[in-house]
Amino acid sequence: MRRYRTSSILISLALAVYLFSLGSLIAYSRGKVRVVTTLNWLGYLVKRVGGDKVEVVSIVNPKVDPHRIYPRPSYVRYFRRADLLVYAGLFLESGYLPKLVEISRNPRISPNSIGDLDCSRYIPVILERVQNPEERVVTADVHPFGNPHYQYYPEDVIAAAKAITDRLSKIDPGDKDYFTRNFQSYKEFLEDKAREWKRRLSPLRDAKVVEYHKSFEYLAAFSGFKIIATLEPIPGVPPSPAHLEKVAKLVRKEKPFVLLTNVYYETRTPEKLKEATGLDYLILPHDLNSMPGTDTYEDMMDLIVEKLLNAWKRYGVLEEKGTDRL
């Protein structure tokens, strides 16, 4: 009798699992996988891979600092409906994402679930890793687990697209071949574009630049230019007059050709450095739709390459000009 009961229980469990799986397949055959991403460029990757099988919402306004996002009540509705949550990771979204997931009470996107996709776990190149991140001040700006601005490194972007493909295939196995074909096509396209970008940027190899925030390490690694200084003494901390003077002295000595910054940073400090040293600044896009002409990832990188080359042609090596002090 006990054997019979045990067998019945096992059969019932197996049947329940089968029906649940079948129900999931039927559900996805009738609708789309609902995806929430933090950044717009991640949303674009989901659309390239998922095509008409996905419904995507990206919550971060591309005109604002991605380190500091203030959640809106409407976000909770997106999170409650989501089948998949895609984010950059490396602590970039740490200030708001865990709370949104908690409030949504959606088990499909809870930590370590099938619908929780931290893309940084799958990228091959992570810069500025530290040995003991728990000993550092933990803020999104400080990048305690490595630099999260890997959208400027095409190899990492391809890896993120592959991670998205694999996760969509698990959530919606019936469309796995569709996702895989889309990814393979995009991978080949982006590899060709990356070779073109690297070839065009070759004149900048070993050229020197200054950056506002530690945003451009991946772009430097990809293109070959050298970052000699950062305006922020600590990520997220505005430069003091003493630090700005230190950077100015280095600029006069090393003669970089430009200061790189993003759309969400103030320009008062770059203007001061320009007045003191002659070093002009260049605002680059960090996400899709953060500047005109950045509707796709390829558009964004095309614009970055064009802006860098134009700055190099215009300024070349910084001439001796400006005042001695700030």
N, C-alpha and C positions, 0 to 999 in steps of 0.2 A: 504493500500500500504506500509506504514512504517513497519507494522508487517511482511509483506512478505519479505521486504528487510532485516530486522533484522534476520529473520529466515534463509534467504539465506546466510547471512554472517556467522552466527553461524555454519550452515551446512558445508560451505566451509572451515572454520577454523578446524572443527572436522575432515573433510576429509583430510586436509593438515597434521594434526597431525598424523592421522592414516597412511597415505602414507609415512610420514617421519619415523615413527616407523617401518613400514613394510620394508622400504628401508634399515634401519639399520640392521634389522634381516637378510635380504637377503645378505647384504654386509658381515656380520660376518659368515654367513653360507658358503660363498665362500672363505673367507680368515681368517687370524689370527688377534687377538687383538695385536696391536703393543705397547709394554711397554718399557719405559725407567726407569731405577732405578739409584740412585746415587751409592749405595754400593753394592758390589758383593753378600753379604749374603741376601740382599733384592731381588736381581735378582734370587737367588737360590730358595727363597720362591715362587716367581712368577712361576718359572718353575715347582716346585713340585705341586703347585695347578693348574696351567694352562695347564700343559702337552703339547700336540701337538696343543692346541688351541691358543697358544700365541707365540709371537716373542719378545725376550727380549734382551736389550742392557743395560749393566751397565757401567757407564762412569768413575767412580773413580778408578784410578790405585791403587791396594791394597798395593803397596810398598811405597806409599807416605802418608803424613799426611792428613787425611780426613778433617781437619779443614782448610787447605789451598790448594785449588784446583784452577788451572789456566785453564779456559775453552779453548778448541780448536775449531777452526771453524767447524770441523766435527760434534761437538756436536749439533750445530744449526740444521743440517740436521735431526738428530735423533729426536730432539724436535719437528720439524715441522711435522713429520710423525706420532708422537705418539698419541695413543688413551688414554694412561694412564701413568701418571708420579708418581712414588713411591719413597718416601724419608723418612729418619729417623726422621727429624724434630728436635724440641728443639734447633733450631738455629744452628745446626751443619753445614748445607749447606747454611747458610745465606750469605756467602761472594760471592757466584757465581750463585746460583740457580734462584733467582728472576730475575736477568738480562738475563739469558738464556731463561727463560719463556717469558719475555717481547720481546726479539729479535725474538723469533720464531714466534710470532703473531699467535699462534695456540689456538683458543678458546676452543678446547677440553681439554686442560690442564691448562687453566687459573685459577687463584686462586679461590677456592670455587666451581669450576666446578666439574662435575662427574669424570673427568679424573685427578683431583688433589688429591693425597692421601698422607697426612701427617700421617704416621703410629703412631707417638707419641700420637695422639689424641685418640687412641684406646687401648693403653697398660694400664694394671692395676697398675703397679709399676713404679713410677717416683721418683728417689732419688734426693736430694739436691734442692728441690723446694725453691724459695725465695718468700717473700710476696710482694715485690715491685721491680720486675725485671727491670722496666723502669728506676729506679734510679741507676742501676749499669752500669758499663762500658759495652757496648754491643759489644762483639766480639764473634766469634765462640768458642774460647778457654775458655771463662769465663763461659759458660753454664748459661746464665741469667735466663732461664726458667726451668732449671732442667738438670740433667746430661743425655746426649744423647747416652751414650755408653751401651745401654740396650741389645745389642746382647749377652752379657754374662749372661743374665737372661732368662732361657728357657721359663718361663711362659709368659714373654713379647714377645718372639719370636713367640710363638703359637698365641698370640693375634694379632700380626702383620700379620701372615698368615691368620687369620680369617678375618681381615680387607681387605686384598687383595682378598680373596675369595668373600666377599660381594660386593666389587667394580667391580670385573670382572663379577659377576653375573648381575649387573645392566647394564654394558656396553654391555654384550653379554648374554641376558636372555635365549636364546635358549640353552645354554650350562650350565645353572645354576646347574643342577643335577650332571653333570660331575665335575664341580669345587668343589661342596659340598662333593662328594664322595672322591675326591683326598685329600681335606683338612682333612676330618674325619680320613682317613687312616694315613695321616702324623701326625696328632695330637696324635693319639694313640701311634704311633711309638716314637714320641719325648717325650711323657710323660714317656714311659718306659725307654728311654735313660736318662732322667733327674733323675729318681729315681736311676738308676745305677750310674750316676755321683755323686750325692749327697752321696750315700753310700760309694763310693770309696774315696771321699774327707773328710769323717768324721774324720780321724786322724788330719786334719788341723783345726778343730774347736777350736777357741780362740787362734790359733797360730798368731804371730805378723809378719807383713810385712811392708815394705816401698814401695811407688810407685813413679814413675817419674812424671807422669801427673795424673790428677784425672780421670783415665780411668777404674779403677778396682773396683769401689764401688759396682756395680751390682754383680760382681764375688765374692766379699767379702760377700755380703748379701746372695748369693746362697750357698756358701761353708761354711761360718761361720768363716773365718779367720778375723783378725783385722788389719786395716790399721792405723798405728800409726803416719805416717808422709808422706809428699809429697815433693819431691825435688824442684818442682817449687813453689816459694812463692805465686805467683798468676798464674793461668792457662795461659800458653803461654809465661810466663816471665822466662828466665833462672835464676838459683839460683846464688845469689851473694856469695862471700867467707864467709860473715858473716852468711848467711842463711845455707850454707853448713856445717859450723862449728856447728850451732845450731842443725841440723839434726844429725851430727856425735855424738854429746853429748847424744842425745836421743837414738841413736842406741846403744851406749856403756851401757847406763842405762837399756833399755828395752829388748835388745838382740833379735831383730827380726831374722828370719831365712833366709830372702831373700829380695832383691829389685826387684820389678816388673816393666818392661818397655816394650815398643812396638818397632817394627822393624824400625820405621821412626825417632826415637829419637837418638841423639848422645850418644856415650858411654864414652866420655871423663870424664864427671861428675861422672857417676857410677864407673868408674875406680878410680877416686880420692877418692870417699867414701870407696871403697873396700880397697885401700891402707892404708887409715887412720883407718879403723875399722875392716877390715876383712869381711865385709858384701858383699857377691857376688851378682850379678844381673842375672835375668832370663828374657829373651826376649820371650814374648808371642805373638801369632798371634791376630790381631784385626779384620781381615776380611778374607774371603775365598781367597786362592791363595796368601796370604801375606807371607806364609812360605810353604816349601814342606810338602805335606801330608795334605793339608787343602782344598781339592777340594769341599767338602760339609760342611754344618754347623755341622753335626755330627762328621765329621773328625776333624774339628777345635776344637770342645769341647773335643773330645777324646784326642787330642794332648795336650791341655791345662791341662787336668786332669793328664795325664802322666807326663808332665813336672813338675807340682807342686808336685806330689808325689815323683818324683825322687829327686827334690830339698830338700824336707823335709827329705827323707832318707839320703841324702848326708850331709846336714848341720845341721838338727835338730835345736837346740838352738845355736845361735852364740857364739863361744868361745871367750875368752878374747885374742885379738891379735891386731896388728896394732899399729900405733903411737898415741900420745896424741893429735896431732893437724894436720890439713890439710896442 
